[in-house]
Amino acid sequence: MIIKEIAKKSPYFIQRPIRSIYGIIPYYKKLGKIFKNTYDFLGKSQYWNKEQLEQYQVEQLKNLLVHSYNNVPYYCKLFNECGFNVEKFKYLDDIDKIPFLTKDLVMKNTKDLMAKNFKKSDFIYSSTGGTTGKQMRFFTQKNFSASREWAFMITQWSRIGFDYKNSRRIILRNQVLPKGRLWIWDNCQRSLVVDTYHLTDENIKKIIDRLNYEKNPYIHTYPSAVAIICDYIKRTGYGLTYDLKGVLASSENIYVGQRELIESTLNTRMFSWYGHSEQCILAGECERSNKYHIFSEYGYTELIDNKGNVIRDNGIKGELVGTSFNNYVMPFIRYKTEDYACYSQDQNCKCGRNYKLLDSVEGRWLQEMIITSKGNKISITAMNMHSDIFDNVKNFQFYQDTPGVCIINIVKKSSYTVKDENVIYRELSKKLGNDVILKFNYVNNIERTKGGKYRFLIQKIKT
């Protein structure tokens, strides 16, 4: 793990030999026991009957609730105030008595949400991407949260043939590559990492040539990024010369017609899933349909209406609320995600799994695009920053009305200084590159739409 951290933080000329050496170690050995145990467990539990899955959730919730009451100041106070007795918890719907956790509450009570029975070194800093204009910082559990998360991810990818020991990926997401490079080979992940910030026609042609050379069978991507490449292939007829096994798409809503474009152009299945940084809910498409299986072993998922009432009937849209089994250092219990979904009318799946099924998910990440001076598009999803650069910012929003120029509107906290502006400029400029000028505009508040919704990017350029 130390080698991996050095590789992440070092310049590319130092990273390259470190990654090459690290890549010699068999991938499955680098993943560790937590990953292996979770992965093996899911191989069996995903086919449990409904009673077994429910019993597992009751046991996991009981463990989490007892731990939280005994070790987390926020929950000790909350449970006492609402009269919730953790020792009497027996049924899933007993959790209805606990008030919801929101992003604002997490930000206001960060310290009190941290478990007292863990060492400081057990806490790993994390943050949300800021789609609501507020970037929330929180902590996950070292050597546990990420390992379990990856085991679940690989398990759902295996539905379309992905083998964690042998399969290779093409990654089209938000990695910032060394200047002048359109791709790098990452031995640590056995993946070809491709630049998504400079998808001009000229660069796309070069990227396609590289993909045809590498012949990696899976593309791990944002839907918007691979759609840009598919649009190029449709227009020019210049495409892949080998067969893909699947497109692994996440982090964005899938627009009408987009799945058809991607699947028909690349002649393969696009497999999507819903998850989020807080790791409370994970739901992935089934190999037998486009419905989403909610992992019962990952956490406890609820749907609520706009009055906070739990929705138990199928076909009714509500907000997703999650309780995570992946994080004991900073438990999230009944966390309101601000994402929406509905249970499928038909809860019987041909695959034989008994997980609860969602028809679709409406997430916060829309496929909004920043237009560069050269006319190519950068998905706003790729601007997602899981770091502390916005810690001294109340709200922020991107605005564009001129190709090649992007304004970031910022509502400052009292602790905000010139140093924050310099850091934000440096980190965002790494992603935007030389083809977009970033400008700062300080405002008192961020305007919302007529419907009261927040937009991460206000795009005024007609494309």
TAZI-V348649 format. One record per backbone hydrogen bond with DSSP energy under -0.5 kcal/mol. CO is the residue of the C=O (numbers start at 0). NH is the residue of the N-H. If there is no record, write none. Layout:
BEGIN
{{CO	NH} {CO	NH}}
END
This chain:
BEGIN
{{0	4} {1	5} {2	6} {3	7} {4	8} {5	9} {10	13} {10	14} {11	15} {12	16} {13	17} {14	18} {15	19} {16	20} {17	21} {18	22} {19	23} {20	23} {20	24} {21	24} {25	28} {25	29} {26	29} {26	30} {30	34} {31	35} {32	36} {33	37} {34	38} {35	39} {36	40} {37	41} {38	42} {39	43} {40	43} {40	44} {41	45} {43	46} {44	47} {48	52} {49	53} {50	54} {51	55} {52	56} {53	57} {54	58} {55	59} {56	60} {57	61} {58	62} {59	63} {60	64} {61	65} {62	66} {63	67} {64	68} {65	69} {66	70} {67	71} {70	72} {70	115} {71	74} {71	75} {72	76} {73	77} {74	78} {75	79} {76	80} {77	81} {78	82} {78	83} {82	84} {83	85} {84	87} {85	88} {90	93} {91	94} {92	95} {93	96} {94	97} {100	335} {101	105} {102	106} {103	107} {104	108} {108	112} {109	112} {110	113} {111	73} {114	117} {118	121} {119	122} {121	123} {121	141} {122	124} {123	139} {125	137} {128	384} {129	132} {132	395} {133	135} {135	127} {137	125} {139	123} {139	141} {140	143} {140	144} {140	145} {143	147} {144	148} {145	149} {146	150} {147	151} {148	152} {149	153} {150	154} {151	155} {152	156} {153	157} {155	158} {156	159} {156	161} {157	160} {161	163} {162	165} {162	166} {167	217} {168	191} {169	171} {169	219} {170	193} {171	221} {174	176} {177	180} {181	194} {183	185} {183	192} {184	186} {185	189} {185	190} {189	168} {190	185} {190	192} {191	170} {191	193} {192	183} {197	199} {199	203} {200	204} {201	205} {202	206} {203	207} {204	208} {205	209} {206	210} {207	211} {208	212} {209	213} {210	214} {216	244} {216	245} {217	169} {217	219} {218	220} {218	247} {219	171} {220	249} {221	224} {221	225} {222	226} {223	227} {224	228} {225	229} {226	230} {227	231} {228	232} {229	233} {230	234} {231	235} {232	236} {236	238} {245	218} {245	247} {246	248} {246	270} {247	220} {248	272} {252	254} {254	257} {254	258} {256	260} {257	261} {258	262} {259	263} {260	264} {261	265} {262	266} {262	267} {265	243} {268	246} {268	270} {269	271} {270	248} {271	284} {273	282} {275	278} {281	294} {282	273} {283	292} {285	288} {290	285} {290	292} {291	293} {291	357} {292	283} {292	294} {293	295} {294	297} {294	298} {297	324} {298	300} {299	322} {301	320} {302	310} {303	318} {304	307} {308	304} {309	311} {312	315} {314	316} {317	340} {318	303} {319	336} {320	301} {321	334} {322	299} {328	114} {330	332} {331	323} {331	333} {333	100} {334	321} {334	336} {338	319} {339	361} {340	317} {341	358} {341	359} {342	314} {344	346} {346	348} {348	351} {355	293} {356	343} {357	291} {359	341} {360	362} {361	339} {363	365} {364	252} {365	367} {367	379} {369	371} {369	377} {370	403} {371	374} {375	371} {377	369} {378	381} {379	382} {380	383} {383	385} {384	386} {387	390} {389	392} {391	412} {394	410} {396	408} {397	457} {398	406} {399	459} {401	404} {403	436} {404	401} {405	438} {406	398} {406	408} {407	440} {408	396} {409	411} {409	442} {410	393} {410	394} {412	415} {416	419} {416	420} {417	421} {418	422} {419	423} {420	424} {421	425} {422	426} {423	427} {424	428} {425	429} {426	430} {427	430} {427	431} {428	432} {431	434} {432	435} {434	372} {435	437} {436	405} {436	438} {438	407} {440	409} {440	442} {444	446} {448	451} {452	448} {455	397} {456	458} {457	399} {457	459} {459	461}}
END
